[in-house]
């Protein structure tokens, strides 16, 4: 029996990952602030919630083999609008996108070492392009990448730590943020620039995560871009 925790597991890429790992025979605890089993409800920005959920998983199944940090947040602010982000906005985004994964990894570290398990952190191509929903979001994902490299060294050789960095992904989150027409326009513009001329589906990201969890035995400290090649696209 293999056991995984997936944060942000109630929607989008996290939900697709929960379903993919379950299909492969894993026991999966989907952690989120709502719409998940009560014992796994929690906010990754709160260290007590991270430790409680890790303990609940160990109490239920006795082990943790994989941790997927998919929970994330942002504020949509044009990058040129420097007055659009307050210090509290930036700190709030970093609490979820950077501090949250750190706290979850810390809470699960001993169990992951015991099982010789792995961590997959969900970042974004915005981390290297300086694009995306806001400067704070891009910066938080760049920090997540760097933290992943550090933790890959710190937790090896027992635990592998890798990153999946999507580009535009067709999720309900995009529609909620931009409306159906706005999301469709963003996807079209992304696809026009990406070498593969297509945006990703949540399942594409889930497939990459599942490979890093199950098939990449000698891979650690790496970033897998699921962005249709956007990170190598020609400049505008």
Residue pairs with C-beta under 8 A, 6 or more apart in sequence:
1 27
1 61
1 63
2 25
2 26
2 27
2 65
2 66
3 26
3 27
3 28
3 29
3 57
3 61
3 62
3 63
3 64
3 65
3 66
4 21
4 26
4 27
4 28
4 29
4 64
4 65
4 66
4 67
4 68
4 213
5 28
5 29
5 31
5 40
5 53
5 54
5 57
5 64
5 66
5 67
5 68
5 104
5 108
6 14
6 17
6 18
6 21
6 28
6 29
6 30
6 31
6 68
6 70
7 14
7 31
7 32
7 44
7 67
7 68
7 69
7 70
7 71
7 100
7 101
7 104
8 14
8 31
8 32
8 69
8 70
8 71
8 72
8 122
9 15
9 17
9 18
9 28
9 29
9 30
9 31
9 32
9 36
9 40
9 70
10 30
10 32
10 34
10 35
10 36
11 32
11 35
11 171
11 172
11 173
12 70
12 169
12 171
12 172
12 173
12 202
13 70
13 122
13 166
13 169
13 171
13 202
13 205
13 206
14 30
14 32
14 68
14 70
14 71
14 122
15 30
15 202
16 201
16 202
16 203
16 205
16 206
17 68
17 70
17 205
17 206
17 209
17 210
18 28
18 30
19 206
20 203
20 206
20 207
20 209
20 210
21 28
21 66
21 210
21 213
22 28
24 210
24 214
26 65
26 66
27 61
29 37
29 40
29 53
29 56
29 57
29 60
30 36
30 37
30 40
31 40
31 41
31 42
31 44
31 53
31 71
32 40
32 41
32 42
32 71
33 41
33 42
33 43
34 41
39 53
39 56
39 60
40 53
40 56
40 57
42 49
42 50
42 52
42 53
43 49
43 100
44 50
44 69
44 71
44 96
44 99
44 100
44 101
44 103
44 104
45 95
45 96
45 99
45 100
45 103
46 103
47 103
47 107
50 100
50 103
50 104
50 106
50 107
51 103
51 107
53 107
54 64
54 104
54 107
54 108
54 111
57 64
58 64
58 111
63 111
63 114
63 115
64 108
64 111
64 112
64 115
64 117
65 112
65 115
65 117
65 118
66 112
66 117
66 118
66 119
66 120
66 213
67 104
67 105
67 108
67 112
67 117
67 118
67 119
67 120
68 119
68 120
68 122
68 209
68 213
69 100
69 101
69 104
69 105
69 119
69 120
69 121
69 122
70 122
71 96
71 100
72 96
72 97
72 122
73 92
73 93
73 96
73 97
74 93
74 97
74 132
74 133
74 134
74 136
74 137
75 84
75 85
75 89
75 92
75 93
75 133
75 134
75 136
75 137
76 133
76 134
76 177
77 84
77 85
77 89
77 133
77 134
77 135
77 136
78 84
79 130
79 131
79 134
79 135
84 134
85 134
85 135
85 136
89 134
89 136
90 136
90 139
93 134
93 136
93 137
93 140
94 136
94 139
94 140
94 143
97 137
97 140
97 141
97 143
97 144
98 140
98 143
98 144
98 147
101 121
101 144
101 147
102 147
105 112
105 119
105 151
105 155
105 161
108 119
109 155
109 159
111 117
112 118
112 119
112 155
112 158
112 159
113 155
113 158
113 159
116 158
116 159
117 158
117 159
117 160
118 159
118 160
118 161
118 162
118 212
118 213
119 148
119 151
119 155
119 159
119 160
119 161
119 162
120 162
120 163
120 164
120 209
120 212
120 213
121 144
121 145
121 147
121 148
121 161
121 162
121 163
121 164
122 163
122 164
122 165
122 166
122 205
122 209
123 141
123 144
123 145
123 148
123 163
123 164
123 165
123 223
124 132
124 137
124 138
124 141
124 165
124 166
124 167
125 131
125 165
125 166
125 167
125 225
125 227
125 230
125 231
126 132
126 133
126 137
126 138
126 141
127 138
127 141
127 142
127 144
127 145
127 165
128 142
128 145
128 165
128 231
129 138
129 230
129 231
130 138
131 138
132 138
132 141
133 177
141 165
144 163
145 163
145 165
145 223
148 161
148 162
148 163
148 221
148 223
149 221
151 161
152 160
152 161
152 162
152 220
152 221
153 221
155 161
156 220
160 212
160 216
160 217
160 219
160 220
161 220
161 221
162 212
162 216
162 219
162 220
162 221
162 222
162 223
162 224
163 222
163 223
163 224
164 205
164 208
164 209
164 212
164 223
164 224
164 226
165 223
165 224
165 225
165 226
165 227
165 231
166 200
166 204
166 205
166 225
166 226
166 227
167 190
167 194
167 199
167 200
167 225
167 226
167 227
167 228
167 230
167 231
168 174
168 186
168 187
168 190
168 191
168 199
168 200
168 227
168 230
169 199
169 200
169 201
169 202
169 204
169 205
169 226
170 183
170 187
170 199
170 200
170 201
170 202
171 202
174 183
174 186
174 187
175 183
177 183
178 185
178 186
187 199
190 199
190 228
190 230
191 197
191 198
191 199
191 228
193 230
193 233
193 234
193 236
194 227
194 228
194 229
194 230
194 233
195 228
195 229
195 230
195 232
195 233
196 228
196 229
197 228
198 228
199 228
200 226
200 227
200 228
204 226
205 226
208 224
208 226
211 224
212 219
212 224
216 222
225 231
